[in-house]
Amino acid sequence: MEETLVRAAGCVLWRRSPVAGDLEICLVHRPKYDDWSHPKGKLKRGEDPLAGALREVAEETGYTAEPGGELPTMHYLASGRPKQVRYWAAEAVSGHFTPNDEVDRILWLSPAAARGRLTQPRDRDLVDALLRPSEHLGRGG
């Protein structure tokens, strides 16, 4: 029964604002759950967690991302099953969003606004972790 653990991965996707150069974090809106979260999803069987995280970012946001440091892993119950989600900081390098079945909207927000918009309090910890050590944001973050 140990295979009841749901393994997933995602990213705290960030960029520098095209206008002011300030840090912005991408949140995705999932109509199925009517929530705002970081892009993430279940791993395919045998899939590398970082590769899965970047795949999910591309599928949910349309952006190609450059991975940075690993962020805290989240553990919680989802539909009564234990779920483990590994996260990385990732810089959006190219792409654009097109609404799809899973994600109908994305927002690029300041860290403070992102913290306020996230549905799950545990997701706010990831924003804090992204901001803490500068190595997550690459050079000069």
N, C-alpha and C positions, 0 to 999 in steps of 0.2 A: 504493500500500500504506500510505499514511500514515493511512488511516481505520481502522487496526487499534487505535488508541488507544481504550480504554474510558473514557468520561467519566461521572463519578458525583459526587454531592454528599451532604452530611450535616451533622449538627449535634452539637455537644456540648451536650446538653439539660440544663439545670440549674433548680433551684428553691431556695427557702428552706424548710427543714424546717418542716412544720406544727407540730411540737412545740417545738423549741429555736430555730428561726430560723437554724440553721447551713446552710451551702451543701451541697446534695446534687446529685449527677450521676446521670443516668439511663443505665443500660446495658441493652442488649437481648441476649437469648439466642436464637440462631438454631439450631434443631434440625438443620437440613440440614448445618451445619458444626460443630455442637456447640461454638460459641464465644460469647464475650461481647465486644460491640463497641459503638461509638456508632451510633445510627440513621443509615443511609445507604443509597443505592441508585443504580442507573443512571439517567441523565437520559434523558428522552424526546427524540426528534429535535426540535431547535430550542427546547428548554425552557431557560428562564433558570435558571442554576445555583442561585441563592438560592431561587427558587420551587420547584425540584426538591427542594432540601434540606428545605424546610418541608413539602412534600408527603410525602416519605419519613418525616419525624418523625410526621406525622399517621397515615400508613398503618401504621407499625410500632409506635407507642406509644399512639395514640389521643389524643395531646395536641396542642392548638393552641399554637404557640410564637411568641414575639416575638423577631425576630432582633436580634442585637447585632453586634459586630465580627467581621470575617473572621479565621479562624485559619489556621495554616499549611496549605498544600496538600500532600497526600501523593501520592507517586509510587512505584509498585511493580508487580511482575509478578503477574498473576492468571491462572491456567491458561495460562501462557506468553505472555500478551498484556500490553502496558503499560497500566496503569490510572492515572488521575488522579482524585483525590477532593478536591474543594474543601469546606472546612468553615467553619461559622459557629458562634459562641456563640449560644445561643437559650434564652430563659427560658420554661419551661412556664407557660402562663397559665390554661388550663382543659382539661378532658377527663379521661378515665380509660382505663386499659388493659383491653383484651379480647384474650385469646390468639387468634392466627390462624395460618395455615399457615406464614408466614414467621418469626414471632416468637412463642415460646410462653411466655416470661417476661420481665419487666423487673425491675430492681432500682434503688432510689434509694440511693446510697451516698455516704459522705463522699469527698472527693477522694483521700485516702490509700487508702481501701478500694477505690475505683474503679480506681486505678492497679494495685493488687494483683490485681484480678479480671479486668482486660482480658487477652484472649488474645494479641493482637499487641503486642509492645513498642512499635511505632511509634505505636499509639493512646495510649500513656501520654504521649507528647510533647504531645498535644492537651490533656490535663488540665493539664499544666504551663503551656501557652500560655494556657489559660482563666484560670488563677490569676494570671498575670504582671501584665498591665496592667488596672487597674480598669475601664477603659471597656468591656471585654467584658461585665462584669456589670451594666452600667447604673449608675444612681444609687447612690452609697454602697457599691458592691461592694468 
